[in-house]
Amino acid sequence: MSEKIQADVVVVGGGAAGLAAAVALARSRRGVVVIDAGQPRNASAAGAHNVLGQEGVAPAELLARGRAEATAYGARIVSGVATGASGTVDDFTIEVDDGRMHVTARRVVLATGLVDKLPDMPGAEAAWGRTVLHCPFCHGWEVRDHRIAVLGRNENAIHQVLLFRQLSENVTLFLHDAQEPSDEQREQLAALNVRVVTPRVERLLVDGTSVRAVEIEGGKTFEMDAVVVAPVFLARTELFEALGGVPAATPFGQQIAVDPRGQTSVPGVWAAGNASDLSAMVVASAAAGLMAGAAIHGDLAMSDLARTVNERRDSFSAAREAEKWDRILGDRRHGL
């Protein structure tokens, strides 16, 4: 039989955004259930960076601390995959593990994150998050002064070259799927002393999670220490769509559009983290989760206030009606 759980708010996603929302709500004494599939985007990374006060913390440790904080304030963490969503304001239902559990809630936070679709080539997946990278802010320092390859997939390749060139003097652009640079771009690359390799890349030669070389068509190899790629970002929008939402298209992939506090176009539904911002790093995701949690608490407070006021009015109306009939009946008894 399916287990049924009730809450004020159900948070789908147990990453930085979801846990931050849960902490904010639980500290405000809201009943919170977090559904966590246990598949954080940065699981393969050695450390999370630019996390103020916790620089380089292991991603698993950061999330363990977040779960402990959320549960200490009364939030419940449920391990499982959210496989369905339905309902409207004050009556949402999230299905877990194809019906093993159903969580009903008044409000929903979608902190479902995204999936990085990597280039389809041998070696990329094995070294992802260690020496196959995409973000200079997340992992750039760790490959400073190393031999860095930038794998071109689109017009963003030149921008990646520029940022990683700040970290190393040895940067090579492999055009792969990217267009030939313009004359102006060629001049810029030459000024930065960036080598350009035209043939397509066949594979990355890796040792465990360490890149050793890039092999191009024809079998020629270039010794490298790190490879920069441009993943296709696939935000997990399935639940949002199930609730009637329509994802927003961006140059880097589709995401859930939100207002500055995380509210979506679907009443009662908020989104935070990479589900609504493809570029959000750990701290930005946590901040978005906090803002969503605060906004939902305010929304629930106003809803509760309106209900209480209406109940009070109904109570007064009933009391006044009873008094009126008491007077009428009393007057009749006294012949008035």
Secondary structure, DSSP 8 states (H G I E B T S, - for coil): --EEEEEEEEEE--SHHHHHHHHHHHHTT--EEEEE-S--TTTT-S-B-S-TTSTTB-HHHHHHHHHHHHHHTT-EEEES-EEEEEEETTEEEEEEGGGTEEEEEEEEEE---EEEE--SSTTTTTTBTTTEES-HHHHTGGGTTS-EEEE-SSTHHHHHHHHHHTT-S-EEEE-TTS----HHHHHHHHHTT-EEE-S-EEEEEEETTEEEEEEETTS-EEE-SEEE---EEEE--HHHHHTT---EEETTEEE----TT-B-SSTTEEE-GGGT-TT--HHHHHHHHHHHHHHHHHHHHHHHHHHHHHHHHHHHHHHHHHHHHHHHHHHHHTT-
